[in-house]
Amino acid sequence: MENTNNINPGNEREERLKKLADLNAKGINPYPASSRRNLSVAEVLADFSALEGNQKEFFLAGRLRTLRAHGNLTFANLQDGKETIQIAISKKEVGDEPYKTFSKLVDMGDFIEVKGSCFVTHKGEQSVMVKEWKLLTKTLRPLPEKWHGLQDEDESLRKRYLDIMLNWEVYEMVEKRSKFWQATRNFLLNRGFLEVETPVLETTTGGADAKPFVTHHNALDIDVFLRISMGELWQKKLMVAGFPKTFEIGRQFRNEGMDAEHLQDYGQMEFYWAYANYEQGMELVEELYKYIAQEAFGTLKFKIKGFDVDLGKAWEKYDYVETVKKYTKIDVLNTNEAEMKAKLDELGVKYDDKGFNITRAIDNLWKYCRKQIVGPGFLINTPVAISPLAKRDEKNPLITQRFQVILAGSELGNGYSELNDPVDQEGRFQEQQKLREAGDDEAQMHDHDFVEALEYGMPPTCGFGFSERLFSFLMDKSARECQIFPLMKPKNE
């Protein structure tokens, strides 16, 4: 049977439409609703010797990936999930008319069901001799050529289903992504955390410095925002309500720039732990990261952006102020906007003049410094100016009890001893509001309801979160590549 992969796709589609019509004319349903499949290819391969020994017949189903006709005998590879097995379809076994129909009207890429038994070819290949076959799905477009696949990166992301089908590395990435989030969930559940769900639509965004997406709620006739954190302020209200440990895994949205590390629609996890502080949080997070790495990747050692990262080594602590001093000679607790601008210009750090202020300057300077740090470790002692929701350090009120995971020059997790002083929180929200009014779209909104909740009392609490960016770093790929179906700009036809 001819390999039709090199035929013009448009002409090939027309040929397959004709075959579809012929199948219907023969009374063959090209899209039946069910299959008699009772074993997977993986199960057959795992128990092949026993099945061959007793000549047990079974039903398999899958996609045809190759077809090789030799007169009255056709060999094909049947793919079911990740596993593939060779099948042999003989005119002698299935009959003249079924064999003719298969030869003339079935193409590579079609899904079929076969009834058969195990045998080994004279070349020693484990195979299935087909006794009966049934069409399950007739495909109308030919698959891309196996060895070349989708060469254009944009096309591979746009048609991710083909990219996954043709590239086992991408297929396995999807599996690892699932294991990554399941490991996160299992770890927290096993330590007594309660999984919760909080609103995606909010009247006031909170929990992060980010520009939100805005939409309109028709029933209430109000504008609302898609959340920019994983229910941070909502989960803290649950701490007020009396829950000791909560977490949420879900999607959050930030209407900001797109690059190799940042997306606008992505997965995030956040947990909140009453009666714990940031030091206890660091201990738990280190255990969590090691558990996730082992469960999802089977190792604690990674190559990330050219760095050799070993999660199994002793995790370091990096003092924010001292680290910036080390690399830039700037004391962020004793500086001004003009000095910061001059240093950023000297270092060649690009920044947005719109809404620029001392807070943004410090953050940009730190981002320059963090690129020098391999990790694993925790950034600590972050200035209050850039940590509006973190508790002040009891010994130095200019810094906070905040910690961020540093791996391969980036922040891959953020937590702190949560601010539970309503007066202090009110003051910081007012400062953030002034920054918003001055043009800083990423400054946090004033959430009066949250301050009121704090006035009823929230116990000492540690909160922490990470996004799927951690997964992309462990994969050593861009964040976009590590999404199953990344958002794509519509293609101009």
Secondary structure, DSSP 8 states (H G I E B T S, - for coil): ----TTS-HHHHHHHHHHHHHHHHHTT--SS-S-----S-HHHHHHTHHHHHHHT--EEEEEEEEEEEEETTEEEEEEEETTEEEEEEEEHHHH-HHHHHHHHHH--TT-EEEEEEEEEE-TT--EEEEEEEEEEEE--SS----TTT---SHHHHHHTHHHHHHH-HHHHHHHHHHHHHHHHHHHHHHHTT-EE----SEESS--SSS----EEEETTTTEEEEE-SSSSHHHHHHHHHHT-SEEEEEEEEE--S---SS--SEEEEEEEEEET--HHHHHHHHHHHHHHHHHHHHS-SEEEETTEEEETTS--EEEEHHHHHHHHH---TTS--HHHHHHHHHHHT-----TT--HHHHHHHHHHHHHTT---SEEEE--BGGG-TTB-B-SS-TTBBSEEEEEETTEEEEEEEEB---HHHHHHHHHHHHHHHHTT-TTS----HHHHHHHHT----EEEEEEETHHHHHHHTS-TTTTSSS--------
